[in-house]
Amino acid sequence: MKILLIFLFFFVAVLARKGFGDNEQEWGYVEVRKGAYMFWWLHYTTATPDYTKRPLIIWLQGGPGGSSTAYGNFEELGPLDKNLKPRHTTWIQHANILFVDNPVGTGFSYVTTGKFATTNEQIAVDFSELLRSFYKALPKFQDVPLYIFSESYGGKMTAEIALHIHEAVQKKTLNVHLKGIGLGDAYISPLDSTISMASYLYNMGFLDTNEYHKLELLGNKVKDLLTQKQWEAAFSANEKLALAIRDFTRNVDVYNVLTRKGTVVDESCAFCSLKHIMDNVKLSLNLSSEFCSQAVKVYRTLINDFMKPVTHIVERLLNETDITVAVYNGQLDLIVDTLGVIQWLDKLHFKAMKDWKDSPKTAFIVNGVVEGFEKKAGNLIFYSVLRSGHMLPADNTNAMLHILKQVTNNFKV
């Protein structure tokens, strides 16, 4: 009876079209492993009545444990903003957007008898199962070009997911047309992000010389532990560095250093910041799970994997596939600062590396304004975005649209 009820719920959910808001939607749960359920929420594009004429873009949030269906949707790029007003820069004006609460236990996704993911590889395996069920439920998307865009730790997950998809397609166990990925302010190389923070803050005027040297020492401690592959100890050392940064800068906003913030530290759970909205979403979509009830467990379960780099995964994508790898970063982001991103990019080993080193950066201009700079070689593109922090789709919508157009071939199918 329980299996029948789950099936009936899924069947009703994927056929329902009146969701939360006025646009056309679909949603559902997928049991990706025994006792592990992943929630997805699709918003059809408003660009054309025939949604198959526009690509499908998946959005993956960071954390790990941050909800795509909540934060990415209402704070950054969905049809409604956090005040439930229409967002005039929503991505559904250009493409179909699929928000996924990933890994299991995030947002409306949940775990019962199963286990939380402990590695990035397990996250990728689970996500492939999500895709198999999604395309089975909505087969008209089968031939639609797929892109995965992400933010922060979501970028780390996206890189491995993309490689896993590629390998599954090669083995013919998955039929997906993955064309490109967007790694936004992505936690690809924790080492480079960590050791560049002191220089970034010093040059931005947040530190004096003594504080700079103290942060350098703390960063080098993290570096030593990472070199020794003491992953959990490196995580703890990185937390000590974060606390020192908070004290020295009087609580600088690590997501956008120019954001005006008080000196009082907010200890509330960032994963659940939109729970008041998501409780209403639950009622509207008739969902079975509680929002954000397991997010902290998702985060803690991945601590041993948190500081591991995935630069080798990015290299494989560049060397073994024709998938476009777009890396974009906001200049005002501290937690994944642009200096650190440039450092790991310049150390990559891939077949177009000579072209990368020789390629000049060029400005990209939107509506007569320089919004950032770009650099290309092979299937790699890097965008350094001005006037933006960690949450780039919200901070600089013009630059983000430029990036979306370039990566998706101007949303053509």
matplotlib code that plots the C-alpha trace (Angstrom):
import matplotlib.pyplot as plt

x = [0.0, 2.8, 4.5, 1.2, 0.6, 4.1, 3.4, 0.1, 1.5, 4.3, 1.8, -0.5, 2.4, 4.0, 0.6, -0.4, 0.0, -1.3, 1.5, 2.8, 2.4, 0.9, 3.4, 3.1, 5.0, 5.6, 7.1, 7.7, 9.9, 12.3, 13.6, 17.2, 18.3, 16.3, 14.9, 16.5, 14.1, 15.0, 12.5, 12.4, 10.4, 10.2, 9.1, 8.3, 9.6, 7.3, 9.4, 7.3, 4.2, 6.3, 8.6, 10.7, 12.0, 14.0, 16.7, 16.4, 18.5, 19.0, 19.9, 21.9, 22.4, 25.4, 25.8, 25.9, 22.4, 21.1, 17.8, 17.6, 13.7, 13.9, 17.0, 17.9, 14.2, 13.0, 16.2, 17.9, 16.2, 12.8, 9.5, 8.7, 11.1, 11.2, 8.4, 6.3, 6.3, 7.0, 10.8, 11.3, 14.7, 13.6, 15.3, 12.1, 11.7, 14.5, 14.5, 12.9, 14.3, 14.5, 15.2, 16.5, 16.9, 20.2, 21.8, 19.1, 18.1, 18.2, 15.1, 12.1, 14.3, 14.6, 16.0, 14.1, 15.8, 18.5, 21.8, 22.8, 25.5, 29.0, 31.0, 30.7, 30.7, 27.6, 25.9, 26.6, 25.3, 22.1, 21.6, 21.8, 19.0, 17.0, 17.5, 16.5, 13.2, 12.7, 13.0, 10.7, 8.1, 8.5, 9.8, 9.4, 12.5, 14.6, 15.9, 16.0, 19.6, 20.5, 22.6, 23.4, 24.1, 25.2, 26.5, 29.2, 29.3, 26.8, 29.5, 31.7, 28.7, 27.9, 31.4, 31.3, 27.6, 28.6, 31.4, 29.1, 26.5, 29.1, 30.3, 26.7, 25.9, 29.0, 27.9, 24.4, 22.9, 21.6, 20.2, 20.9, 22.1, 24.3, 25.7, 27.3, 27.7, 28.0, 30.2, 29.2, 31.5, 32.2, 34.1, 36.3, 39.6, 39.2, 43.0, 43.2, 40.1, 41.5, 45.1, 43.9, 41.6, 44.2, 45.6, 42.0, 41.0, 44.3, 44.1, 40.5, 41.5, 39.8, 43.1, 46.2, 49.6, 49.6, 46.1, 47.2, 50.1, 48.0, 45.5, 48.3, 49.5, 46.0, 45.7, 49.0, 47.8, 44.9, 47.2, 49.5, 46.6, 45.2, 48.7, 48.6, 45.1, 43.8, 40.4, 38.4, 41.3, 41.5, 37.8, 38.3, 41.3, 39.3, 36.5, 39.2, 40.3, 36.7, 36.3, 39.5, 38.2, 35.0, 36.8, 39.4, 36.8, 34.0, 31.8, 32.4, 29.8, 31.7, 29.2, 29.6, 32.2, 30.5, 27.1, 26.3, 26.2, 25.9, 28.5, 26.0, 26.5, 23.4, 23.5, 20.3, 20.3, 20.9, 19.5, 16.1, 15.9, 12.9, 10.9, 7.9, 7.5, 8.3, 5.7, 3.2, 4.8, 4.3, 0.6, 0.2, 2.1, 0.6, 4.1, 4.7, 8.0, 8.9, 11.1, 14.7, 14.3, 17.5, 19.8, 22.2, 22.7, 23.5, 26.2, 27.7, 27.7, 29.9, 32.5, 35.2, 34.6, 34.1, 37.8, 38.6, 39.3, 37.6, 40.0, 40.9, 37.2, 37.2, 40.3, 38.6, 35.6, 38.0, 40.1, 37.5, 34.3, 33.0, 30.8, 31.2, 32.6, 31.8, 33.4, 32.0, 32.9, 31.8, 34.6, 33.1, 32.9, 35.2, 34.2, 35.3, 37.3, 38.2, 41.9, 41.7, 39.6, 42.2, 44.9, 43.3, 42.4, 45.9, 47.2, 44.8, 46.3, 44.1, 44.7, 44.0, 46.3, 48.7, 45.8, 44.5, 47.8, 48.1, 44.5, 43.9, 40.9, 38.3, 35.6, 32.0, 29.6, 25.9, 23.8, 26.9, 28.3, 31.4, 30.0, 33.1, 35.8, 36.0, 38.7, 38.3, 40.3, 39.0, 35.7, 36.6, 35.3, 36.0, 33.9, 35.1, 32.0, 32.0, 29.6, 28.8, 29.4, 28.7, 25.1, 25.8, 22.4, 20.9, 23.7, 24.4, 21.5, 22.8, 26.1, 24.3, 22.1, 25.2, 26.7, 23.5, 23.2, 26.8, 26.8, 23.4, 24.0, 21.5, 18.9, 18.7, 17.7]
y = [0.0, 2.4, 1.8, 2.4, 5.7, 6.9, 6.0, 7.7, 10.9, 11.0, 10.4, 13.2, 15.5, 15.3, 15.9, 18.8, 22.2, 24.7, 25.2, 28.1, 31.2, 31.8, 30.1, 26.5, 24.0, 20.4, 18.8, 15.4, 13.2, 10.5, 7.7, 7.8, 5.1, 3.0, 5.4, 8.5, 10.9, 13.9, 16.7, 18.6, 21.6, 22.6, 26.0, 26.0, 28.9, 31.8, 32.6, 30.4, 28.2, 25.3, 24.7, 22.2, 25.1, 26.4, 24.5, 23.0, 24.6, 22.9, 25.1, 23.7, 25.6, 25.4, 24.7, 21.7, 21.8, 25.0, 24.6, 25.3, 25.4, 28.0, 30.2, 29.9, 30.2, 33.1, 35.0, 34.8, 33.7, 32.2, 33.8, 35.3, 37.1, 36.6, 39.1, 37.0, 39.7, 39.0, 39.0, 40.9, 39.3, 35.7, 33.0, 31.4, 34.3, 32.5, 28.8, 26.0, 26.0, 22.9, 23.5, 20.4, 20.0, 18.2, 16.3, 14.1, 15.7, 19.3, 21.4, 19.2, 16.2, 13.8, 10.5, 7.8, 4.4, 5.4, 7.3, 10.8, 11.2, 11.2, 12.0, 14.1, 10.9, 9.6, 12.9, 12.5, 8.9, 10.0, 12.9, 10.5, 8.6, 11.8, 12.5, 9.0, 9.4, 13.0, 12.1, 9.1, 11.4, 14.1, 12.4, 15.5, 17.0, 14.0, 15.8, 19.3, 20.6, 20.4, 22.9, 22.8, 26.1, 26.3, 28.3, 27.8, 24.2, 23.5, 24.1, 21.4, 19.0, 20.1, 19.3, 15.7, 15.4, 16.5, 13.9, 11.2, 12.1, 12.0, 8.6, 7.3, 8.6, 6.9, 3.6, 4.2, 3.9, 7.5, 9.5, 13.1, 16.0, 17.8, 20.8, 23.0, 23.7, 27.0, 27.0, 30.2, 31.3, 27.6, 25.8, 23.9, 24.3, 24.9, 25.4, 28.3, 29.9, 29.6, 30.9, 33.9, 35.3, 37.3, 39.0, 39.8, 41.4, 43.2, 44.8, 45.7, 47.6, 45.4, 44.4, 46.0, 44.4, 42.5, 41.0, 40.1, 38.1, 36.4, 35.3, 34.1, 31.8, 30.4, 29.9, 28.1, 25.8, 24.8, 24.4, 22.0, 19.9, 19.7, 18.7, 15.9, 15.0, 15.5, 16.6, 16.9, 18.6, 21.0, 21.7, 22.6, 24.8, 26.6, 27.3, 29.0, 31.1, 32.1, 33.2, 35.2, 37.0, 37.8, 39.3, 41.3, 42.7, 43.2, 40.8, 41.5, 39.9, 37.0, 36.8, 40.5, 42.5, 45.8, 44.8, 47.0, 44.7, 45.3, 44.0, 41.5, 38.0, 36.2, 32.7, 31.5, 28.7, 30.1, 26.9, 27.7, 31.4, 31.2, 28.6, 30.9, 30.9, 27.2, 26.2, 27.8, 26.1, 22.8, 23.4, 24.6, 21.7, 19.2, 17.9, 15.2, 16.3, 19.1, 21.8, 22.1, 19.5, 17.6, 20.3, 20.5, 16.7, 17.0, 19.6, 17.6, 14.3, 15.8, 17.4, 14.8, 15.5, 19.3, 20.4, 18.0, 19.7, 18.8, 20.5, 17.0, 16.6, 19.9, 18.8, 15.6, 17.6, 19.8, 17.0, 14.2, 15.9, 18.7, 20.1, 23.8, 24.6, 28.2, 29.5, 32.8, 34.8, 38.0, 40.5, 41.2, 37.6, 36.7, 33.1, 32.1, 35.1, 35.8, 35.8, 32.1, 31.1, 32.6, 30.7, 27.3, 28.0, 28.9, 25.6, 23.4, 20.7, 20.5, 20.3, 24.0, 25.2, 27.0, 28.8, 29.7, 31.2, 33.2, 34.3, 37.9, 38.8, 41.0, 43.2, 42.2, 45.1, 45.1, 48.2, 50.3, 49.3, 47.1, 44.4, 42.2, 40.4, 37.1, 34.7, 31.6, 28.5, 25.2, 24.5, 26.6, 30.2, 32.3, 35.4, 37.9, 39.9, 43.4, 44.8, 41.3, 39.0, 35.3, 35.4, 36.6, 36.1, 38.5, 41.0, 41.5, 40.4, 42.0, 40.1, 36.9, 37.1, 37.7, 34.5, 32.5, 33.6, 32.7, 29.3, 28.3, 29.6, 32.3, 29.8, 28.0, 24.4]
z = [0.0, 0.9, -2.5, -4.3, -2.4, -3.3, -7.0, -7.0, -5.4, -8.0, -10.8, -9.7, -9.0, -12.4, -14.1, -12.0, -13.6, -11.1, -8.6, -6.6, -8.7, -12.1, -14.5, -15.7, -13.5, -12.8, -9.7, -8.0, -5.9, -7.1, -4.9, -6.0, -3.5, -1.1, 1.5, -0.2, -2.0, -4.1, -4.9, -8.2, -9.3, -13.0, -14.2, -17.9, -20.0, -20.9, -24.0, -26.3, -26.2, -27.3, -24.4, -26.3, -28.4, -25.5, -23.5, -20.1, -17.4, -14.0, -11.1, -8.2, -4.9, -2.6, 1.1, 0.9, 2.1, 0.5, -1.3, -5.0, -4.9, -2.1, -2.3, -6.0, -6.9, -4.7, -4.0, -7.4, -10.6, -10.3, -11.5, -8.0, -5.6, -1.9, -1.5, -3.9, -6.5, -10.2, -10.9, -14.2, -14.7, -14.2, -16.2, -17.3, -19.7, -21.7, -20.8, -18.9, -15.3, -13.2, -9.5, -7.7, -3.9, -4.0, -2.2, -0.6, 2.7, 1.3, 1.1, 0.4, -0.4, 2.5, 3.8, 5.7, 5.9, 3.5, 4.1, 3.4, 0.7, 2.1, -1.0, -4.2, -6.2, -4.4, -5.0, -8.8, -8.8, -7.0, -9.4, -12.4, -10.9, -10.6, -14.3, -15.4, -13.5, -14.7, -18.3, -17.9, -16.4, -19.0, -22.1, -24.3, -22.7, -23.9, -27.0, -25.5, -24.8, -21.1, -19.2, -15.5, -13.7, -10.1, -7.2, -4.6, -3.4, -6.1, -8.6, -7.0, -7.3, -10.8, -12.1, -10.9, -12.0, -15.5, -15.7, -14.4, -17.0, -19.7, -18.7, -18.4, -21.9, -23.3, -21.7, -23.0, -19.6, -19.7, -22.6, -22.0, -24.2, -21.8, -23.6, -20.9, -17.3, -15.4, -12.3, -10.5, -7.6, -7.3, -4.6, -7.0, -5.2, -1.5, -1.1, -3.6, -2.1, 1.4, 0.8, -1.3, 1.3, 3.3, 0.2, -1.0, 2.2, 2.7, -0.8, -0.3, 2.9, 5.5, 7.3, 8.6, 8.1, 11.4, 10.7, 7.2, 8.4, 11.1, 8.4, 6.2, 9.0, 9.5, 5.7, 5.5, 8.3, 6.2, 3.2, 5.2, 6.3, 2.8, 1.5, 4.0, 3.0, 6.5, 5.2, 8.4, 10.3, 7.3, 7.6, 11.3, 10.5, 7.8, 10.3, 12.6, 9.7, 9.1, 12.7, 12.6, 9.4, 11.2, 14.1, 12.1, 9.7, 12.3, 10.5, 6.8, 4.5, 3.0, 0.1, -0.9, 0.9, 0.1, 1.7, 4.7, 7.8, 11.5, 13.9, 15.5, 14.1, 12.9, 14.2, 12.5, 10.1, 6.6, 5.0, 6.4, 5.8, 3.5, 5.5, 5.8, 2.1, 1.6, 4.2, 1.9, -1.1, 0.6, 1.0, -2.6, -4.1, -1.6, -0.6, 1.9, 3.5, 5.8, 4.4, 5.6, 8.4, 7.4, 5.9, 8.8, 8.6, 4.9, 5.7, 8.6, 6.7, 4.0, 6.3, 5.4, 1.7, 2.0, 1.5, -1.3, -4.7, -7.9, -10.2, -11.6, -12.5, -14.4, -16.2, -17.3, -18.6, -20.6, -22.0, -22.5, -23.4, -25.6, -22.8, -22.4, -19.0, -18.0, -14.8, -13.6, -10.5, -8.8, -7.9, -4.5, -3.3, -0.5, 0.3, -3.3, -4.3, -7.9, -7.1, -5.9, -8.9, -11.3, -9.5, -10.0, -13.5, -14.4, -12.9, -14.9, -17.2, -20.3, -24.0, -24.7, -21.9, -24.3, -25.9, -22.5, -21.4, -24.7, -24.8, -23.8, -21.6, -23.2, -21.8, -22.2, -22.5, -21.9, -22.8, -23.1, -19.7, -19.0, -16.8, -16.7, -18.5, -20.3, -21.4, -23.6, -24.8, -26.0, -24.2, -21.2, -20.6, -17.6, -16.7, -14.1, -13.2, -11.8, -9.2, -8.0, -5.1, -4.4, -5.6, -9.0, -10.7, -8.1, -7.9, -11.6, -13.8, -17.0, -16.7, -15.9, -18.9, -21.1, -19.7, -20.2, -23.8, -24.6, -22.9, -24.3, -27.8, -27.3, -26.0, -29.3, -29.6]

ax = plt.figure().add_subplot(projection="3d")
ax.plot(x, y, z, "-o")
ax.set_aspect("equal")
plt.show()
